[in-house]
Amino acid sequence: MSLKRMVEAVRWLLIASGLASIVALYHHYYRANNTTVALTLLLLVLVVAGSWGLRYALVASFAATALFNYYFLPPIGTFTIADTQNWVALFAFLGTSIYASHLASRIREESHEADTRRLESEMLYRLGRQLLQPENVAQLLNFIPSSVANAFNSPAVTLYLADGDRIYLSDPKRISNPHVAWNSRDAPPSADGAERTRSEIVNDLREAMMQPTFRPPDEGLPVAIPLRVGVRPSGVVLLEAVSLSRETMEGLSGLVAMSIERAEALEDSARSKAAKETERLRTALLDSVTHELRTPLTSIKASISALLSQQTLDAPARKDLLTVIDEESDRLNRLIEQAVEMAQLDAHKVQLDLKPQPIAALIYAAVEQCRAGQPERDFRVSLSSFLPNVLADKAWIEKVLANLLGNAAKYSPVDQPIFISADPQKEMLAISVADRGAGIDPMEQSLIFDKFYRGQGQRSRVSGTGMGLAICRAIVSAHGGTIAVTSQIGHGSVFTFTLPIARPN
């Protein structure tokens, strides 16, 4: 005997025992009026209806009516009713018990349905949160079947997309079919046979996708949920061994379709943004090349042409032209060196030699380098004698300091000093370079560290490529630090970058 039949048998036995107990109580042990007996029998019917449903309650109602007539309505011991009022009482009891059974069963079913809807809503909510995790369309499409299977406890979920006849499985060994179950282990051994089987399944999936309604499970077949973008069908989801309400199927369809559409929109947006950024960088690079590289080349070309054409130049004039060639060649070399460094940093091809370094030595070395090129500038270094060492690559950090000091000298008046300081901040050491220049507009402070970006108010007045601060940020980030600027128009700027403090072994 199956478990279901055993449960039914136990329920019928409990109903019969309950009716027999009530009859025995009131007929043999405690004499009560007919109203008390009827109410007790009605209570039993309501309990049965609320616990096990209408089918059991109806049988209990008719059995209770027969027992009430036989044992409590005169003439007792027969199914004959002598008094007309007893007929009315009997049918009133039967009608009341049947109607009450219906109401109790309906309340039970609606309560069960509400619980089911709540559970399904919670499943959809969890699934919705999970579908927000993948970062691209390919990852999302592979993630959907397993997520749906986990959310709804389905042994196998198949996602079919009409675009490219793509099929994604929660279980790689099994693909669900609207009409049959197909298992790769049961596929024909030949490649042609397997391909034909898959083609047939694709045709069935397309047929399920075109269905106008959601198909609930029937005869062991999977739940078929078409996906639509607007009114256009785009795919179908098949869930095996689950039973879902129509509302939940509609919600699941919309959730999966919208998550795919959202991921595709984000990818399109990212591609569009990348294309715009590429165009911006290309334009900025061309502008930098046509201006910054052409300027020294023009000076070198003009000087060489003058040397070649003017044979009567005296020694001082020749020296001036050769000096121009030397200086512009150095400038051109620095521009090319910056471009190479930026490319290496972007490609993460730079190997840092991280060692404990005294920050004071790095700062003084960079100051002496800048002072050699601009002896008229006043560099004021303010450092504590107890500063900890930093974990840094000496050559690259000197480049950062030289770039910041060079920018401070370039964008501030000659008669104004440049201040350098350093302060510990928990596990980092902050190094600041301050000037009293024109300052940076607040709207541009977050942009000046981008490649090739130059301030609107300075690009026409001071030459530059816009790569210096981008290189500084890349170097500092590679060290595990940060770089930022604080500035006020007309009062100057303070550039601050952090480096990790070297801990003793």
Steps between C-alpha positions, in 0.01 A plus 500: 500500500634840402559775755217710357248219540620436852449868591148494354414184691621654826292813440183302433565293812542819709175645362311178580656491848402861564139444396478180704644674807246783483209258457624281787551800727155650454302177448639286782686715755367853493147585399499837320236675297500476123642850452815412696544179301454681168750771591758243608461305176521829303822590682653168395398565137663847511822358643511238224431763230769734629758225536446265206273672250149493362493137384550361850264761650210412267521132587520592868195728461282228349621243754434742789150573364420128481631436854315804636175368349553140611608559861350832605182577301185308600417227433854415618663196344342551158553733205132595517413852618164538673485875557504752216716736708765230521508488119569871498770459767660212311520683166611819674783304661594341166493833313692678773767232517543492120518880465730535801719225354519690173598824675760334719649315203506821295679685780750218523566502123534878487739494794706233329493697175610817682790313658595362160490850346711635784762229456505552124535877548793443735656270239459768232649762731806287575536416133478869407783583739714217364449611140649840587839343580636404154702776335443417133247333272698178445544447873132578565373254238707218650389607848122512438420124474685403817355797690143415392557133588626592848224755562212265405661165597487368144730211405554639150443839337552582134530851359454534125561825311379529142787734410760248383301197624699514825424248775618537861459222757502479877613137465746459210398136465131561446300728277126544557264469207138615481395153381769254612790479741836480328818386667838532333595158632201354314584678174573292192868408474551656159562870461232533234242335722585728790478806277163399365376444854612846601339651191171337588526636853573849370188479284295395802647784706413747226145363497474543879640854469223595257219382729282794610443367853705352782472123516477344847652155556298221343567125498856543623592756235698807613352843565538712184540876555539708180722810517391815321654840438189709449279286274788326326586150631871467574533162672356254749585362845418138587482382864468133586316351798350827629148641515463877477202730489434702187585821682836362608574378148422845365723656765784259424466567128517875550789473748718285272418705189569831675825376656628398156384827347659695786835321463498559125418869556785533751741338257383730220541797733848384602599453136362841414683657792820322405462618142450858617798476734712356218394784274577753771842351562569483128406866458704600804798298378481654155474845654800425723703359212417780260585767758753370750703285263483738207628795705845354581525345155428837341769669713753226422419513129529880490832499685648232276378680188662823623828322566500341155398811307701766688869420450611840637351461850735601776582270793245647750214470249595142417517422871149645554357286221673188631369578849146519361549164328634346822219636719222411258647152453492450877140622505406263220675216680304574820172493307581165344619367836170604661301327227702179545460511878125554469470204262702276732296599804170447318613155387623412854840415355693691766673288764533701823804449719328561832741561788493706821605850401559816709248748367727796582769371262245456220360851550841671513616311190193619306542856629864513391402368157238776457728768649769414246262589218341799679758645741290810558213308663460484879429143615416480870518152654339446840560149634506344844817322601299195613322411176471125437634336186261431214471185289574638155693475176759779524516590129123508442419702814768754406318534166174571687667764717679654201173520304312664788782745570534579130125566471508723809783700349332516160159620622606747773684835488879488515515714814269266696643211707411133462439303819572130557391314814430146624280368782419144620134394471442162671663245268578751223732798461350807328736718291370844396620751241339843531524806276353851486391490141172579326323196644275240335129531438299260725330352193839400358666364812371146437604513133858622511630150580352363174732443209553799272259721697617855565322781682290729286666815636857375464521298180546808280740676738733219612630223276450136600370161390263416785685176576697602810223469759364185333845344534516610864165339576597174327830481693342580837216249439757232415656567843162456671454870572270783392548847355266799524495878469357778711483836328343844518483740209752781549668343803684198363482121519618219727573160343517217754590136438538214747743210521490198732726518802769230507453280803808353669541124453 
